[in-house]
Amino acid sequence: MAEPVRVRRPTDQEGQRLQQIVRRGSTNWVRYRRATMLLASADGNRVPVIAQLVQANEDTVRDVIHRFNEIGLACLDPRWAGGRPRLLSPDDEDFVVATATTRPTKLAQPFTRWSLRKLAAYLRKVHGRVIRICREALRCLLARRGITFQRTKTWKESTDPEYDAKLDRIEHVLDNLPDRVFTFDEFGPLGIRPTGGSCWVERGRPDRVPTTYHRTHGVTYFHGCYSVGDDTLWGVNRRHKGAANTLAALKSIRSVRPDGAPIYVILDNLSAHKGTKIRAWAKKHKVELCFTPTNASWANPVEVPFGPLRQFTLANSHHPNHTVQTRELHRYLRWRNANARHPDILAAQRRERVRVRSERGIRWGGRPIPSAAA
C-alpha cells in the first residue's frame, strides 16, 4: 500500500514564513490557500481532510505538497499556464523598445514622434525582421518595459570654462560657512493679470478669473535676498533690473551681518550683478561674490524658496495693481519668515527642488541642490 502524501518536515524559517502568511492573511488568495494546505499537512492531516478544509480538489493538494517537497516555499507562487504561445522573443521585445525610443527621423520616417499605429505599421515592414503586433499589445509591452508617452522638455548645458571651480566654491561656502552665506536673484517679471492656480471649490464649479487683453500696468521684478543660515527671505519690487538695484540689495545683505566679517553672496551671471562699482564695493566691504556658472542658475539656493513664493502669492491671484501685489507679497514674506518650518513651506520647497533638478537634467555632484530647509 502506497504511503500517504505528506509534506517533508519544514525548516524553522519555512515554518515561520508559512505561519506568517496564514495569520496575517494579507497576501494574495492563492498563496494563503497553499500555505494553509502545507501547514495542515505538517500537522498530520490527510489529503481528503485538507481538500475539504480549503475547498480544493484532492489532486491540487497533492500537487502543492509534492512541489513543496521539491522546491520549498517557491511552490506558493502560481505558475500560470495555458493561452497562446508568445509570438515575440526577448530579443524582439528589445528591438521594439529600441525602435520606440528612437526618433522616427533617424529611421527615415517623415514625422517627429511615433504613434502606436505608426510604430506597429513600421515594425511590420522592417527589412530583415518582421514583427507583427497589435496596438494594444504594443502599448502593454512598452508600459511593462517602463516606456511612457511624455512631454518633451528642454534644458541647456553650461559651457562655462570655470564650471567646476564655481560649483566647488559655492559648495564649499554652503557646507562650511552657512551662517555667512546669502543668495540674491531677481524674480519676475511680475505683471498685473489674472493668474490661474488651484483652490478648494464645489465639484464641477471651478473658481474662475477674468481674461485680460490690455495690460497697461507694466511689470516689476522682485529683488530677493535669502539668508541660508537663518532661512530668511526678504526683498523689494523694482520696475527694472540694474546695477544700482543690485548694489542696493547687496548693501541690504551686508547690513544683516554688520560685524565686518566676510560674507558670501551667491548670484547668477547677469551683467547687472558684476559691474565695476559693484565689484569695488564688494571688495571694500568684505563681500565675496560667488557667481553660478553660465546657464546654471539652478545652483543658486534662492530658487528653492522662490517656488513657494510663486505658489502662494501669484498662483490663483487677481491683483488690481502693483501696489496691492507688492503689499500681498510682503505680507506673505512676513508670514513665511515667522513660519519657516511650516509643513506647507517645506513641502513646496521639496517640490521646487525636484522641479529645478528635473528641468535642468542635472544633479549637483550627484546630490540634491543644497538648501537650509532641506
VOPAGU-2260 file (C-alpha; in pm, 1 decimal, decimal comma):
REM VOPAGU-2260
SITE   aa  ch    i         X         Y         Z
SITE  MET   A    0       0,0       0,0       0,0
SITE  ALA   A    1     134,2     342,0    -100,3
SITE  GLU   A    2     245,7     586,6     166,0
SITE  PRO   A    3       1,9     879,4     225,2
SITE  VAL   A    4     110,9    1207,5      69,0
SITE  ARG   A    5     259,7    1438,6     330,9
SITE  VAL   A    6     496,3    1734,9     335,1
SITE  ARG   A    7     850,6    1687,2     446,1
SITE  ARG   A    8     949,8    1843,7     777,2
SITE  PRO   A    9     967,1    2224,5     718,8
SITE  THR   A   10    1271,0    2411,9     839,8
SITE  ASP   A   11    1229,3    2673,4    1112,8
SITE  GLN   A   12    1244,3    2951,9     855,7
SITE  GLU   A   13     986,9    2783,2     631,1
SITE  GLY   A   14     752,5    2717,7     922,8
SITE  GLN   A   15     771,2    3076,2    1044,4
SITE  ARG   A   16     702,6    3207,1     695,3
SITE  LEU   A   17     400,9    2977,2     647,6
SITE  GLN   A   18     256,5    3082,4     983,8
SITE  GLN   A   19     311,7    3447,3     898,0
SITE  ILE   A   20     120,3    3413,8     570,0
SITE  VAL   A   21    -171,8    3230,7     731,8
SITE  ARG   A   22    -200,0    3456,9    1036,8
SITE  ARG   A   23    -180,3    3786,7     851,8
SITE  GLY   A   24    -396,3    3683,2     557,9
SITE  SER   A   25    -281,8    3997,4     374,0
SITE  THR   A   26    -115,1    3818,6      83,2
SITE  ASN   A   27    -294,8    3706,3    -231,1
SITE  TRP   A   28    -553,8    3429,3    -201,2
SITE  VAL   A   29    -352,8    3163,4    -386,2
SITE  ARG   A   30     -52,5    3195,5    -152,3
SITE  TYR   A   31    -282,6    3190,5     151,5
SITE  ARG   A   32    -459,2    2867,8      44,7
SITE  ARG   A   33    -134,8    2692,8     -42,1
SITE  ALA   A   34      25,5    2790,8     288,2
SITE  THR   A   35    -282,9    2657,7     469,5
SITE  MET   A   36    -251,3    2324,9     283,0
SITE  LEU   A   37     113,6    2287,9     381,7
SITE  LEU   A   38      57,7    2370,6     748,8
SITE  ALA   A   39    -237,3    2135,0     765,1
SITE  SER   A   40     -30,4    1854,8     612,8
SITE  ALA   A   41     258,2    1927,8     852,2
SITE  ASP   A   42      10,7    1887,7    1140,8
SITE  GLY   A   43     -64,3    1531,8    1022,8
SITE  ASN   A   44    -388,3    1584,2     832,3
SITE  ARG   A   45    -459,4    1361,6     534,1
SITE  VAL   A   46    -520,9    1492,7     182,5
SITE  PRO   A   47    -902,5    1444,9     184,2
SITE  VAL   A   48    -933,0    1643,2     507,8
SITE  ILE   A   49    -713,5    1923,9     373,0
SITE  ALA   A   50    -907,7    1936,7      46,8
SITE  GLN   A   51   -1232,2    1976,2     240,4
SITE  LEU   A   52   -1075,7    2241,9     463,9
SITE  VAL   A   53    -962,5    2468,8     180,1
SITE  GLN   A   54   -1238,1    2370,9     -63,1
SITE  ALA   A   55    -994,0    2241,1    -324,8
SITE  ASN   A   56    -953,7    1929,4    -533,6
SITE  GLU   A   57    -753,1    1649,7    -375,9
SITE  ASP   A   58    -518,8    1636,9    -677,4
SITE  THR   A   59    -447,9    2006,7    -628,9
SITE  VAL   A   60    -350,0    1945,7    -266,2
SITE  ARG   A   61    -120,6    1659,4    -366,1
SITE  ASP   A   62      45,6    1873,3    -636,4
SITE  VAL   A   63     114,3    2152,1    -387,0
SITE  ILE   A   64     261,9    1910,7    -134,1
SITE  HIS   A   65     484,9    1746,0    -396,3
SITE  ARG   A   66     601,9    2086,8    -522,3
SITE  PHE   A   67     689,0    2194,8    -167,0
SITE  ASN   A   68     889,7    1879,4    -114,1
SITE  GLU   A   69    1082,0    1955,5    -434,4
SITE  ILE   A   70    1136,8    2333,7    -434,7
SITE  GLY   A   71    1026,8    2460,0     -92,1
SITE  LEU   A   72     842,7    2791,0     -47,7
SITE  ALA   A   73     872,3    2870,3    -418,3
SITE  CYS   A   74     566,6    2646,2    -462,2
SITE  LEU   A   75     348,5    2919,2    -310,9
SITE  ASP   A   76     374,2    3128,8    -625,7
SITE  PRO   A   77     140,2    3008,8    -900,9
SITE  ARG   A   78     281,0    2911,5   -1237,2
SITE  TRP   A   79       1,9    3007,9   -1467,9
SITE  ALA   A   80      -7,3    2808,6   -1787,0
SITE  GLY   A   81    -221,1    2793,6   -2095,8
SITE  GLY   A   82    -301,7    3055,5   -2353,4
SITE  ARG   A   83    -139,7    3123,9   -2686,4
SITE  PRO   A   84     240,2    3082,8   -2704,6
SITE  ARG   A   85     446,3    3400,8   -2704,5
SITE  LEU   A   86     499,1    3543,7   -3051,6
SITE  LEU   A   87     780,9    3783,0   -2955,4
SITE  SER   A   88    1112,4    3666,2   -2819,2
SITE  PRO   A   89    1301,8    3877,3   -2562,9
SITE  ASP   A   90    1526,5    3993,1   -2846,8
SITE  ASP   A   91    1221,8    4107,9   -3043,8
SITE  GLU   A   92    1091,9    4298,4   -2740,7
SITE  ASP   A   93    1426,5    4472,1   -2702,5
SITE  PHE   A   94    1410,8    4571,0   -3068,6
SITE  VAL   A   95    1057,9    4713,2   -3024,7
SITE  VAL   A   96    1166,3    4920,1   -2724,2
SITE  ALA   A   97    1477,3    5045,8   -2905,0
SITE  THR   A   98    1265,7    5146,6   -3204,3
SITE  ALA   A   99    1004,7    5323,8   -2991,7
SITE  THR   A  100    1272,8    5529,4   -2814,9
SITE  THR   A  101    1443,5    5631,1   -3139,4
SITE  ARG   A  102    1330,7    5944,6   -3320,6
SITE  PRO   A  103    1144,9    5847,9   -3639,4
SITE  THR   A  104    1351,6    6094,0   -3843,3
SITE  LYS   A  105    1661,7    5886,6   -3767,8
SITE  LEU   A  106    1485,2    5589,5   -3923,0
SITE  ALA   A  107    1396,8    5782,8   -4241,6
SITE  GLN   A  108    1034,4    5834,5   -4136,8
SITE  PRO   A  109     862,1    6167,4   -4219,2
SITE  PHE   A  110     740,0    6255,6   -3867,7
SITE  THR   A  111     887,1    6366,1   -3536,9
SITE  ARG   A  112     724,3    6116,7   -3299,4
SITE  TRP   A  113     568,1    5772,8   -3303,8
SITE  SER   A  114     203,1    5694,0   -3252,1
SITE  LEU   A  115     112,1    5335,9   -3164,6
SITE  ARG   A  116     -42,2    5290,0   -3508,5
SITE  LYS   A  117     263,2    5425,9   -3692,3
SITE  LEU   A  118     503,7    5225,7   -3477,6
SITE  ALA   A  119     312,2    4898,9   -3528,5
SITE  ALA   A  120     299,7    4960,8   -3905,3
SITE  TYR   A  121     673,4    5032,0   -3917,2
SITE  LEU   A  122     758,2    4714,8   -3721,9
SITE  ARG   A  123     561,7    4504,2   -3972,3
SITE  LYS   A  124     780,0    4612,6   -4262,8
SITE  VAL   A  125    1128,8    4641,8   -4114,4
SITE  HIS   A  126    1375,6    4489,3   -4355,6
SITE  GLY   A  127    1513,7    4161,3   -4223,5
SITE  ARG   A  128    1285,1    4145,0   -3918,5
SITE  VAL   A  129     905,3    4139,8   -3940,1
SITE  ILE   A  130     728,9    4192,6   -3606,5
SITE  ARG   A  131     351,2    4162,4   -3610,5
SITE  ILE   A  132     195,0    4317,0   -3301,3
SITE  CYS   A  133    -136,9    4490,9   -3244,4
SITE  ARG   A  134    -160,6    4835,9   -3089,6
SITE  GLU   A  135    -290,4    4716,0   -2751,9
SITE  ALA   A  136     -16,4    4453,8   -2719,4
SITE  LEU   A  137     237,1    4719,0   -2820,0
SITE  ARG   A  138     105,6    4959,3   -2556,8
SITE  CYS   A  139     120,3    4687,5   -2287,8
SITE  LEU   A  140     474,3    4591,9   -2391,4
SITE  LEU   A  141     600,1    4949,2   -2369,0
SITE  ALA   A  142     428,7    5002,6   -2033,9
SITE  ARG   A  143     579,1    4679,0   -1898,9
SITE  ARG   A  144     926,3    4798,4   -2003,9
SITE  GLY   A  145     880,9    5139,7   -1843,2
SITE  ILE   A  146     832,4    5338,5   -2166,7
SITE  THR   A  147     562,6    5606,9   -2137,2
SITE  PHE   A  148     438,9    5888,6   -2359,1
SITE  GLN   A  149     581,2    6207,2   -2207,0
SITE  ARG   A  150     604,2    6574,8   -2289,4
SITE  THR   A  151     941,0    6679,0   -2430,8
SITE  LYS   A  152    1145,7    6907,9   -2206,4
SITE  THR   A  153    1437,1    7133,6   -2281,0
SITE  TRP   A  154    1747,7    7207,9   -2083,6
SITE  LYS   A  155    2064,1    7396,9   -2150,6
SITE  GLU   A  156    2408,9    7263,3   -2073,2
SITE  SER   A  157    2658,0    7504,1   -1927,2
SITE  THR   A  158    2960,8    7587,3   -2142,5
SITE  ASP   A  159    3135,3    7786,7   -1870,7
SITE  PRO   A  160    3510,2    7700,2   -1868,8
SITE  GLU   A  161    3512,7    7755,2   -1489,4
SITE  TYR   A  162    3204,7    7538,5   -1433,9
SITE  ASP   A  163    3360,6    7300,6   -1179,6
SITE  ALA   A  164    3556,4    7570,2    -997,1
SITE  LYS   A  165    3248,7    7787,9    -945,3
SITE  LEU   A  166    3035,2    7498,3    -823,7
SITE  ASP   A  167    3313,7    7380,8    -592,0
SITE  ARG   A  168    3335,4    7727,9    -437,4
SITE  ILE   A  169    2960,3    7751,4    -386,7
SITE  GLU   A  170    2953,5    7403,5    -235,9
SITE  HIS   A  171    3242,9    7490,0      -4,1
SITE  VAL   A  172    3081,7    7801,0     145,3
SITE  LEU   A  173    2744,0    7627,8     181,4
SITE  ASP   A  174    2897,0    7331,1     364,0
SITE  ASN   A  175    3143,9    7516,9     584,0
SITE  LEU   A  176    3013,9    7873,2     629,0
SITE  PRO   A  177    2632,4    7855,9     606,0
SITE  ASP   A  178    2580,8    8133,5     863,1
SITE  ARG   A  179    2775,1    8374,9     641,5
SITE  VAL   A  180    2613,7    8275,4     309,5
SITE  PHE   A  181    2341,8    8475,7     134,0
SITE  THR   A  182    2187,3    8446,7    -209,6
SITE  PHE   A  183    2038,1    8705,5    -441,7
SITE  ASP   A  184    1830,2    8693,7    -757,6
SITE  GLU   A  185    1550,6    8871,6    -941,0
SITE  PHE   A  186    1208,6    8709,3    -955,2
SITE  GLY   A  187     979,0    8807,1   -1238,4
SITE  PRO   A  188     865,2    8979,9   -1445,8
SITE  LEU   A  189     553,6    9029,9   -1235,3
SITE  GLY   A  190     264,1    9157,2   -1441,7
SITE  ILE   A  191     -83,4    9265,6   -1339,7
SITE  ARG   A  192    -302,6    8995,9   -1479,8
SITE  PRO   A  193    -529,5    8717,5   -1351,6
SITE  THR   A  194    -317,9    8409,8   -1283,1
SITE  GLY   A  195    -451,5    8056,0   -1281,3
SITE  GLY   A  196    -395,2    7827,1    -989,1
SITE  SER   A  197    -589,5    7584,0    -772,6
SITE  CYS   A  198    -818,2    7606,1    -470,0
SITE  TRP   A  199   -1093,6    7417,9    -286,2
SITE  VAL   A  200   -1432,7    7458,9    -453,4
SITE  GLU   A  201   -1752,7    7263,4    -507,0
SITE  ARG   A  202   -1715,5    6980,4    -756,1
SITE  GLY   A  203   -1796,3    7086,0   -1111,5
SITE  ARG   A  204   -1793,5    7457,4   -1023,9
SITE  PRO   A  205   -1430,9    7575,7   -1058,7
SITE  ASP   A  206   -1327,2    7918,5    -939,5
SITE  ARG   A  207   -1278,5    8148,5   -1238,2
SITE  VAL   A  208   -1062,5    8453,7   -1301,8
SITE  PRO   A  209   -1131,6    8703,2   -1580,0
SITE  THR   A  210    -936,5    8724,3   -1903,3
SITE  THR   A  211    -738,6    9039,7   -1983,0
SITE  TYR   A  212    -644,8    9168,3   -2326,4
SITE  HIS   A  213    -497,6    9509,4   -2248,3
SITE  ARG   A  214    -230,0    9517,3   -1980,1
SITE  THR   A  215    -131,6    9875,5   -1910,5
SITE  HIS   A  216      35,9    9838,9   -1570,2
SITE  GLY   A  217     378,3    9725,7   -1693,6
SITE  VAL   A  218     589,3    9480,1   -1498,0
SITE  THR   A  219     805,3    9475,0   -1187,2
SITE  TYR   A  220    1083,9    9248,8   -1062,1
SITE  PHE   A  221    1116,1    9115,7    -710,0
SITE  HIS   A  222    1477,2    9156,5    -597,1
SITE  GLY   A  223    1502,3    8875,4    -344,0
SITE  CYS   A  224    1766,9    8818,0     -77,5
SITE  TYR   A  225    1787,1    8490,1     109,9
SITE  SER   A  226    1990,1    8409,5     421,3
SITE  VAL   A  227    2091,6    8044,3     407,8
SITE  GLY   A  228    2186,4    8022,6     775,6
SITE  ASP   A  229    1872,3    8195,5     908,4
SITE  ASP   A  230    1637,4    8058,3     638,3
SITE  THR   A  231    1500,5    8410,2     590,7
SITE  LEU   A  232    1374,0    8563,2     265,7
SITE  TRP   A  233    1322,0    8933,8     203,6
SITE  GLY   A  234    1326,9    9175,9     -86,7
SITE  VAL   A  235    1167,1    9464,3    -271,4
SITE  ASN   A  236     984,9    9515,8    -601,9
SITE  ARG   A  237    1157,9    9729,0    -866,3
SITE  ARG   A  238    1049,2    9845,0   -1207,0
SITE  HIS   A  239    1377,0    9741,9   -1371,1
SITE  LYS   A  240    1682,3    9525,9   -1321,7
SITE  GLY   A  241    2006,5    9719,7   -1299,3
SITE  ALA   A  242    2340,4    9762,2   -1127,8
SITE  ALA   A  243    2202,7   10027,0    -889,7
SITE  ASN   A  244    1927,5    9793,9    -767,0
SITE  THR   A  245    2174,3    9507,3    -731,9
SITE  LEU   A  246    2407,0    9724,7    -524,4
SITE  ALA   A  247    2116,0    9826,8    -302,1
SITE  ALA   A  248    2032,3    9460,8    -243,7
SITE  LEU   A  249    2394,7    9379,3    -157,2
SITE  LYS   A  250    2400,7    9665,5      93,4
SITE  SER   A  251    2083,6    9524,9     247,9
SITE  ILE   A  252    2253,7    9187,1     281,3
SITE  ARG   A  253    2567,5    9340,9     430,2
SITE  SER   A  254    2357,2    9518,4     694,6
SITE  VAL   A  255    2232,5    9181,8     823,5
SITE  ARG   A  256    2590,7    9099,9     932,2
SITE  PRO   A  257    2728,8    9439,7    1043,3
SITE  ASP   A  258    3023,0    9285,6    1232,4
SITE  GLY   A  259    3257,5    9343,3     937,4
SITE  ALA   A  260    3344,3    8973,6     899,8
SITE  PRO   A  261    3343,4    8837,5     542,4
SITE  ILE   A  262    3014,0    8725,0     391,5
SITE  TYR   A  263    2945,1    8529,1      74,0
SITE  VAL   A  264    2670,7    8611,0    -175,7
SITE  ILE   A  265    2567,4    8358,0    -440,4
SITE  LEU   A  266    2418,2    8511,2    -755,9
SITE  ASP   A  267    2399,4    8442,3   -1126,4
SITE  ASN   A  268    2598,7    8586,9   -1415,5
SITE  LEU   A  269    2359,7    8868,4   -1513,9
SITE  SER   A  270    2559,4    9169,0   -1631,8
SITE  ALA   A  271    2377,9    9387,2   -1376,0
SITE  HIS   A  272    2535,5    9176,6   -1099,4
SITE  LYS   A  273    2903,2    9231,1   -1173,7
SITE  GLY   A  274    2969,8    9590,2   -1273,6
SITE  THR   A  275    3283,4    9778,4   -1175,0
SITE  LYS   A  276    3111,3    9969,2    -894,0
SITE  ILE   A  277    2964,5    9650,4    -752,2
SITE  ARG   A  278    3298,1    9468,7    -751,6
SITE  ALA   A  279    3474,5    9764,0    -591,3
SITE  TRP   A  280    3210,3    9797,3    -320,5
SITE  ALA   A  281    3216,2    9422,4    -253,3
SITE  LYS   A  282    3593,3    9419,0    -215,7
SITE  LYS   A  283    3585,4    9717,3      21,3
SITE  HIS   A  284    3314,8    9569,9     244,8
SITE  LYS   A  285    3442,5    9208,2     251,8
SITE  VAL   A  286    3165,7    9064,5      37,4
SITE  GLU   A  287    3269,9    8772,9    -183,0
SITE  LEU   A  288    3051,6    8734,1    -491,2
SITE  CYS   A  289    3013,6    8365,6    -576,2
SITE  PHE   A  290    2877,8    8352,3    -930,3
SITE  THR   A  291    2696,8    8046,2   -1059,4
SITE  PRO   A  292    2825,6    7900,1   -1387,9
SITE  THR   A  293    2675,4    8026,8   -1711,8
SITE  ASN   A  294    2335,3    7866,3   -1780,6
SITE  ALA   A  295    2340,6    7703,7   -1436,1
SITE  SER   A  296    2124,0    7932,6   -1226,0
SITE  TRP   A  297    1979,9    7613,8   -1068,5
SITE  ALA   A  298    2289,7    7616,8    -845,6
SITE  ASN   A  299    2156,3    7926,2    -667,3
SITE  PRO   A  300    1976,5    7810,8    -347,3
SITE  VAL   A  301    1734,9    8106,0    -370,9
SITE  GLU   A  302    1548,1    7919,1    -646,0
SITE  VAL   A  303    1401,1    7685,1    -383,7
SITE  PRO   A  304    1223,6    7945,5    -159,8
SITE  PHE   A  305    1111,5    8125,7    -476,7
SITE  GLY   A  306     891,6    7822,8    -550,7
SITE  PRO   A  307     652,8    7871,1    -253,8
SITE  LEU   A  308     660,7    8246,9    -320,9
SITE  ARG   A  309     524,3    8182,3    -669,0
SITE  GLN   A  310     273,5    7924,6    -545,2
SITE  PHE   A  311     125,0    8118,0    -252,5
SITE  THR   A  312     125,2    8479,2    -377,4
SITE  LEU   A  313      90,1    8468,7    -757,6
SITE  ALA   A  314     -93,9    8146,8    -841,2
SITE  ASN   A  315    -473,2    8184,1    -823,3
SITE  SER   A  316    -445,9    8564,6    -782,8
SITE  HIS   A  317    -603,7    8870,4    -943,3
SITE  HIS   A  318    -428,9    9180,6    -808,6
SITE  PRO   A  319    -568,8    9513,6    -934,2
SITE  ASN   A  320    -232,1    9695,1    -942,7
SITE  HIS   A  321     132,9    9669,1    -843,9
SITE  THR   A  322      75,9    9837,5    -508,7
SITE  VAL   A  323    -164,5    9567,2    -397,0
SITE  GLN   A  324      54,2    9294,2    -546,1
SITE  THR   A  325     360,2    9421,4    -358,0
SITE  ARG   A  326     165,4    9454,2     -32,2
SITE  GLU   A  327      39,0    9095,5     -58,5
SITE  LEU   A  328     386,8    8971,2    -143,1
SITE  HIS   A  329     537,3    9137,4     164,4
SITE  ARG   A  330     254,5    9002,7     382,3
SITE  TYR   A  331     346,9    8653,3     268,1
SITE  LEU   A  332     717,7    8716,2     335,4
SITE  ARG   A  333     643,2    8820,6     694,0
SITE  TRP   A  334     436,2    8506,4     746,7
SITE  ARG   A  335     692,6    8289,1     573,3
SITE  ASN   A  336     984,6    8410,8     788,8
SITE  ALA   A  337     779,5    8361,8    1105,3
SITE  ASN   A  338     682,6    8008,3     996,8
SITE  ALA   A  339     989,9    7892,8     805,5
SITE  ARG   A  340     943,2    7531,0     922,5
SITE  HIS   A  341     574,9    7514,6     831,7
SITE  PRO   A  342     495,5    7180,4     658,9
SITE  ASP   A  343     339,0    7360,3     360,2
SITE  ILE   A  344     658,3    7559,2     302,7
SITE  LEU   A  345     882,3    7255,1     341,3
SITE  ALA   A  346     666,1    7051,1     102,3
SITE  ALA   A  347     657,5    7331,0    -156,2
SITE  GLN   A  348    1034,7    7371,4    -133,5
SITE  ARG   A  349    1086,2    6998,3    -183,0
SITE  ARG   A  350     867,4    7009,3    -492,8
SITE  GLU   A  351    1058,0    7310,6    -623,7
SITE  ARG   A  352    1389,5    7135,7    -561,7
SITE  VAL   A  353    1272,0    6835,9    -762,9
SITE  ARG   A  354    1137,8    7061,6   -1040,1
SITE  VAL   A  355    1466,1    7250,5   -1071,5
SITE  ARG   A  356    1665,4    6928,3   -1091,5
SITE  SER   A  357    1432,8    6766,8   -1344,7
SITE  GLU   A  358    1414,9    7072,0   -1571,2
SITE  ARG   A  359    1792,0    7110,5   -1579,1
SITE  GLY   A  360    1854,7    6737,3   -1612,7
SITE  ILE   A  361    2145,8    6780,8   -1375,3
SITE  ARG   A  362    2236,7    6699,5   -1017,2
SITE  TRP   A  363    2497,2    6893,7    -828,9
SITE  GLY   A  364    2776,8    6647,6    -761,2
SITE  GLY   A  365    2524,3    6362,8    -751,7
SITE  ARG   A  366    2346,3    6519,4    -451,5
SITE  PRO   A  367    2032,4    6728,5    -415,0
SITE  ILE   A  368    2070,0    7104,5    -453,2
SITE  PRO   A  369    2163,1    7239,4    -107,4
SITE  SER   A  370    1911,1    7433,9      95,3
SITE  ALA   A  371    1887,7    7537,3     458,0
SITE  ALA   A  372    1539,0    7387,9     476,4
SITE  ALA   A  373    1638,0    7055,6     318,7
